[in-house]
Amino acid sequence: MASTDITGRAGTVAPARPEPRGGRHARTPKKPRRENRLTGHGRPALLFLAPFLALYLLFIVGPAIYGLVMSLFNTSMVAPGLGEFAGLDNYAEALSSNDFWSSLWHTIWFTILTTPPLVALGLVFALLAERARRARWFFRLAFFLPYVLPSAVVALIWIWMYTPELGLLSRAVTSLGFAEPDWLGNPDFAMVSLAITTVWWTLGFNFVLYLAGLQEIPRELYEASAIDGAGPWQQIRLITVPLLARTTSLVVVLQVIASLKVFDQMYIMTQGGPNFATRSVLQYVFDVGFTDLRSGAAAAASTLFFVVVLAVSTIWLVMTRRQEPEL
Amino acid sequence: MAILAHSDDVQPLTAAQAQRYADTADRRTRLFNRCCTAVLIAFALLWLVPLAWALDTALKPNGETINPTWLIENPTLASFRTLLAEGDILDWYAASFIISTLSAAGTVITASLAAYALSRMRFRYRWLAFWFILLGIMIPRQVLIVPQFQELDSVNLLNTYWAVILPSIPIAIAVVVFKQFFDGIPKDLDEAARIDGAGFFHIYRQVVLPLARPALSAVAIFSFVWTWNDLLWPLLALSNPEVMTIPAGLATVQGTYGIRYADTMASAILGALPLVLVFLLFQRRIVEGIAGTGLKG
């Protein structure tokens, strides 16, 4: 086959075979397609892809593979090389360690505390904003501005809000006649305080996604239902919310994944305390890797965490696939 | 109007009746909408309280912050002055600015080049290249900190800006966003340029990029904001205060001001300022970017 190709190229007549996959850019079929591994626009394509792929391999794919390998060794942060082979010991250790499970539980608890209010308030505020014809820019400013601020800024402001006796929230609570909770110092309450801060910080993202979802609902549906005598409340319940189902499923999965990745708020506001009550999985990885200097064990914990995140996105994908035909 | 009454035993509405119904519904809807606006304004004001309180505190002298009032007796910029004079904050600004700008530029250039190849060129294994890049969306940055740290340590790049810039350039989702956008640009345009003898790079530069400005700015803004706000990685990669970014710096000084609450809040305000500016300038683009792609940091 190769030899006929060569003669074909030597001749001036175009090959009789149908035009190769090159498509319309390859109008002048000079080279038969098997001649080179890179058919069509292989060479320019490689040049265009090279800068991204090089950095991608070096800093994403490479470390991902290296991390997987490292998780099978007793690698240390301070000794060179991978260290001795450990098999699945690092995984066994993490899975039998109370610290790992409790940090995983803290992360899930944080996700449970933050996801419902962030989704529900995002939806409610977007519904309200949709009804308000004016002042949209003001709502966007108020709800979305916190979202673009660095976590460190948010944390500093909320530590001050939660400061016992002096903080604004502490005062608000006492002036309403309640006993002031020890916002960040009480192991049972600290996670709730972190959740409140997080709702304030990231609500704007869900708000904006819902606003966009609302734009896609055809106006005519509201007009038709108004003629049939539906009031605003019925419209919201029977038209808007059901038609937002897809947006809601997207908001929920993005929110769950974002909450599982929590690190910043705990690291700055409570340092994982009091008494490790708010240590997240990522902080467990951080502590094992960079305080205990046990890279292999930290890599194994990272991999386990990755599996959790991957499971969430897979479940979501399968569920939305199944829903699709009905929509 | 008669068409609307599809059931036989229902009398068709007269025009006057229909008008009356519509008016009542209209009035009801308008009242409802006004209530919605009022409720939302209350919530929006509530949402602004922490920021306003931070600013209020920052403008008080340190000694006055124990007063429980919004009223400032002796408004002063002293806290800001102290911070700018004594602090590393200017170094952090410089670091954040250089790092975020270079990685945003790097992401926009490399990702748009790659997306152009995926969108416009025919080559073998194109699907493979695309899926390979899609795979990257599934990998959270955070799970890579340990191997990335060792990698950058082994080439002595820790505590340099490059330690943060290089890993934040290859953002897989940026390629996907660009590819989707490029796919929507009619191919006739590049066809025409091809006939005039233009090469791929020329078409990319002169035809496709100018048309893709919304996607370019969305990716640039997001990449900038993400890199600027990232905490975990800079905290690890930049331990020397001279090269720290704003979030890493603020996280490490947390607590060092002790009860100087005004100073602490002034540092929070200074840290927030650049992003408030970015937000005010690019509000529309940011919001459209999220709505269009669901990009989340």
Chai-1 contact restraints between the chains, C-beta under 6 A:
chainA,res_idxA,chainB,res_idxB,connection_type,confidence,min_distance_angstrom,max_distance_angstrom,comment,restraint_id
A,R21,B,R122,contact,1.0,0.0,6.0,A-B,restraint_1
A,G22,B,R122,contact,1.0,0.0,6.0,A-B,restraint_2
A,G23,B,R122,contact,1.0,0.0,6.0,A-B,restraint_3
A,T39,B,R124,contact,1.0,0.0,6.0,A-B,restraint_4
A,G40,B,R122,contact,1.0,0.0,6.0,A-B,restraint_5
A,G40,B,F123,contact,1.0,0.0,6.0,A-B,restraint_6
A,H41,B,M121,contact,1.0,0.0,6.0,A-B,restraint_7
A,H41,B,R122,contact,1.0,0.0,6.0,A-B,restraint_8
A,H41,B,F123,contact,1.0,0.0,6.0,A-B,restraint_9
A,G42,B,F123,contact,1.0,0.0,6.0,A-B,restraint_10
A,P44,B,F200,contact,1.0,0.0,6.0,A-B,restraint_11
A,A45,B,A117,contact,1.0,0.0,6.0,A-B,restraint_12
A,A45,B,M121,contact,1.0,0.0,6.0,A-B,restraint_13
A,A45,B,F123,contact,1.0,0.0,6.0,A-B,restraint_14
A,F48,B,L113,contact,1.0,0.0,6.0,A-B,restraint_15
A,F48,B,Y116,contact,1.0,0.0,6.0,A-B,restraint_16
A,F48,B,A117,contact,1.0,0.0,6.0,A-B,restraint_17
A,L49,B,A114,contact,1.0,0.0,6.0,A-B,restraint_18
A,L49,B,A117,contact,1.0,0.0,6.0,A-B,restraint_19
A,P51,B,T110,contact,1.0,0.0,6.0,A-B,restraint_20
A,F52,B,T110,contact,1.0,0.0,6.0,A-B,restraint_21
A,F52,B,A111,contact,1.0,0.0,6.0,A-B,restraint_22
A,F52,B,A114,contact,1.0,0.0,6.0,A-B,restraint_23
A,L55,B,I169,contact,1.0,0.0,6.0,A-B,restraint_24
A,L55,B,P170,contact,1.0,0.0,6.0,A-B,restraint_25
A,Y56,B,P170,contact,1.0,0.0,6.0,A-B,restraint_26
A,F59,B,L166,contact,1.0,0.0,6.0,A-B,restraint_27
A,F59,B,P167,contact,1.0,0.0,6.0,A-B,restraint_28
A,F59,B,P170,contact,1.0,0.0,6.0,A-B,restraint_29
A,I60,B,G136,contact,1.0,0.0,6.0,A-B,restraint_30
A,I60,B,P170,contact,1.0,0.0,6.0,A-B,restraint_31
A,P63,B,L144,contact,1.0,0.0,6.0,A-B,restraint_32
A,P63,B,P147,contact,1.0,0.0,6.0,A-B,restraint_33
A,P63,B,Q148,contact,1.0,0.0,6.0,A-B,restraint_34
A,P63,B,E151,contact,1.0,0.0,6.0,A-B,restraint_35
A,A64,B,I139,contact,1.0,0.0,6.0,A-B,restraint_36
A,Y66,B,P147,contact,1.0,0.0,6.0,A-B,restraint_37
A,G67,B,P147,contact,1.0,0.0,6.0,A-B,restraint_38
A,L128,B,C36,contact,1.0,0.0,6.0,A-B,restraint_39
A,L128,B,V39,contact,1.0,0.0,6.0,A-B,restraint_40
A,L128,B,L40,contact,1.0,0.0,6.0,A-B,restraint_41
A,A129,B,L40,contact,1.0,0.0,6.0,A-B,restraint_42
A,R131,B,N33,contact,1.0,0.0,6.0,A-B,restraint_43
A,R131,B,C36,contact,1.0,0.0,6.0,A-B,restraint_44
A,A132,B,C36,contact,1.0,0.0,6.0,A-B,restraint_45
A,A132,B,T37,contact,1.0,0.0,6.0,A-B,restraint_46
A,A132,B,L40,contact,1.0,0.0,6.0,A-B,restraint_47
A,F139,B,A44,contact,1.0,0.0,6.0,A-B,restraint_48
A,A142,B,A44,contact,1.0,0.0,6.0,A-B,restraint_49
A,A142,B,W47,contact,1.0,0.0,6.0,A-B,restraint_50
A,A142,B,L48,contact,1.0,0.0,6.0,A-B,restraint_51
A,F143,B,W47,contact,1.0,0.0,6.0,A-B,restraint_52
A,L145,B,F279,contact,1.0,0.0,6.0,A-B,restraint_53
A,V148,B,V225,contact,1.0,0.0,6.0,A-B,restraint_54
A,V148,B,L275,contact,1.0,0.0,6.0,A-B,restraint_55
A,V148,B,F279,contact,1.0,0.0,6.0,A-B,restraint_56
A,L149,B,A272,contact,1.0,0.0,6.0,A-B,restraint_57
A,L149,B,L275,contact,1.0,0.0,6.0,A-B,restraint_58
A,P150,B,N229,contact,1.0,0.0,6.0,A-B,restraint_59
A,P150,B,P247,contact,1.0,0.0,6.0,A-B,restraint_60
A,P150,B,G271,contact,1.0,0.0,6.0,A-B,restraint_61
A,S151,B,L231,contact,1.0,0.0,6.0,A-B,restraint_62
A,A152,B,P247,contact,1.0,0.0,6.0,A-B,restraint_63
A,A152,B,L250,contact,1.0,0.0,6.0,A-B,restraint_64
A,A152,B,A251,contact,1.0,0.0,6.0,A-B,restraint_65
A,V153,B,A268,contact,1.0,0.0,6.0,A-B,restraint_66
A,V153,B,G271,contact,1.0,0.0,6.0,A-B,restraint_67
A,V153,B,A272,contact,1.0,0.0,6.0,A-B,restraint_68
A,L156,B,T264,contact,1.0,0.0,6.0,A-B,restraint_69
A,L156,B,A268,contact,1.0,0.0,6.0,A-B,restraint_70
A,I157,B,P50,contact,1.0,0.0,6.0,A-B,restraint_71
A,I157,B,A54,contact,1.0,0.0,6.0,A-B,restraint_72
A,I157,B,A268,contact,1.0,0.0,6.0,A-B,restraint_73
A,M161,B,P50,contact,1.0,0.0,6.0,A-B,restraint_74
A,L166,B,I66,contact,1.0,0.0,6.0,A-B,restraint_75
A,L168,B,W53,contact,1.0,0.0,6.0,A-B,restraint_76
A,R171,B,P68,contact,1.0,0.0,6.0,A-B,restraint_77
A,V208,B,V287,contact,1.0,0.0,6.0,A-B,restraint_78
A,V208,B,I290,contact,1.0,0.0,6.0,A-B,restraint_79
A,A212,B,A291,contact,1.0,0.0,6.0,A-B,restraint_80
A,A226,B,A25,contact,1.0,0.0,6.0,A-B,restraint_81
A,P232,B,T29,contact,1.0,0.0,6.0,A-B,restraint_82
A,P232,B,F32,contact,1.0,0.0,6.0,A-B,restraint_83
A,L250,B,G294,contact,1.0,0.0,6.0,A-B,restraint_84
A,L254,B,K296,contact,1.0,0.0,6.0,A-B,restraint_85
A,A258,B,K296,contact,1.0,0.0,6.0,A-B,restraint_86
A,K261,B,P140,contact,1.0,0.0,6.0,A-B,restraint_87
A,K261,B,Q142,contact,1.0,0.0,6.0,A-B,restraint_88
A,F263,B,L232,contact,1.0,0.0,6.0,A-B,restraint_89
A,D264,B,L231,contact,1.0,0.0,6.0,A-B,restraint_90
A,I268,B,A251,contact,1.0,0.0,6.0,A-B,restraint_91
A,I268,B,Q254,contact,1.0,0.0,6.0,A-B,restraint_92
A,L282,B,Q142,contact,1.0,0.0,6.0,A-B,restraint_93
A,G289,B,V146,contact,1.0,0.0,6.0,A-B,restraint_94
A,S295,B,V146,contact,1.0,0.0,6.0,A-B,restraint_95
A,A298,B,V146,contact,1.0,0.0,6.0,A-B,restraint_96
A,A299,B,V146,contact,1.0,0.0,6.0,A-B,restraint_97
A,S302,B,V143,contact,1.0,0.0,6.0,A-B,restraint_98
A,F306,B,V143,contact,1.0,0.0,6.0,A-B,restraint_99
A,V309,B,P140,contact,1.0,0.0,6.0,A-B,restraint_100
